[in-house]
């Protein structure tokens, strides 16, 4: 597989031209129209790597399971990227418009015209909506790579054991609730969050609607970060804050109801 | 991470713009430079004249902390020390646009009845129970700018070209006279190389076996010619020179230094190839076990 990124001026041309071209993403079955818009081949070769395929879209898996598998597949196969390269819009926009152009179209059902994307949808999913952490984490492929990276552990025999503990269920919400915070860049804090998930998994207690359990707990952690430097805490202390919050505010309050 | 002066703390905090302390000061200086192995080196120098806080540090109950963060690349590293001056390293390839730094003194354990004679009248006679991780003092810094590098998708290996020689069981050869550094492998070696070269997990190992020794030879050759005359106009030489220029290093002067042996220079340019190769072996080994 030839990995390519988008040339800078091609990226600018395509992104700025979205109000005029966004319908092409559903109407055009291949990406040859990009050359016409850019006036040249918009791609530049980065390197050759062994072929790999993203999670199958026709296996009956729910979107969360597909995304979960893609976190593993993308990070495993593109682990050589440096963080600086992986934060570069040209790279992910290149993959979304090149090798995986049709995959994305099928993933969002643009190919069957079930869904008609808006220009904003395309900007978010095929590009970086903004040059920020949030922008990176909303790109279809970059989001998976960065999630894979956050939970990858080269010291364990199952490198994705931590991701498995999180589980595929509603993975998009988990990614959004956890990785949006700057503190999630600290592996120790991520490990604390994994320990929190494992605690309830071992007890066979479901976190139910994550909006009501995980999100407020992570918010609480962020709030504590206003008073203390979270990075100074151990994994166990991070986990304890989250566990205590969920026990008190989710399980106990729901029992009271 | 930046702490605004209007952030409310429930106890006195020592920082510029706050009046919790009457006369005591806290300051930190950060000098930074790039080293030859593509790291940003931060030399930090903390200073405070608050006796009570200094005692806590001496007792191991508090520490100096440099918090570094780059949101785009999800870098967040804290460097701690019990002494005022220390150095830390951050790989260039883990930062994009800018690096935020914040100097702090934080508690390493819970503390009861903390008080300080220098606190302003508002805190007269008060004592505080503080928690591990509480901030005792801080100083914000302007973010360090990292200009975008248009060459981030290029690597050292791209100045090399590996080809097949029509021989078997022969040592590999290196030719520096062309625009790419040509490495000729015997037939059998070449086929094996091709088989594994596109695997990201094998690349660091192959680089250490093939590119690294060739690069050692390159630097030995360059050191032998004062003006680099035979190679000065080749693409590979210009790329190498540009790579040094990006690190703000004068290549001619640098490789001429006595302490910079070819083997050291090659390791720097490839950013520790042996370490990367060994790490790959460990990773491949773990993957096989699973």
Interface residues (C-beta under 8 A of the other chain):
Chain A: X5 X8 X44 X46 X48 X49 X50 X77 X78 X79 X80 X82 X83 X84 X85 X86 X87 X88 X90 X91 X131 X132 X133 X136 X146 X149 X150 X154 X155 X156 X157 X158 X159 X179 X182 X183 X184 X185 X186 X226 X227 X228 X229 X230 X231 X232 X233 X237
Chain B: X1 X7 X9 X10 X65 X67 X69 X71 X72 X73 X74 X75 X76 X77 X78 X91 X92 X93 X94 X95 X96 X97 X104 X106 X107 X108 X131 X132 X133 X134 X135 X149 X150 X152 X153 X198 X199 X200 X201 X203 X282 X283 X286 X287 X289 X290
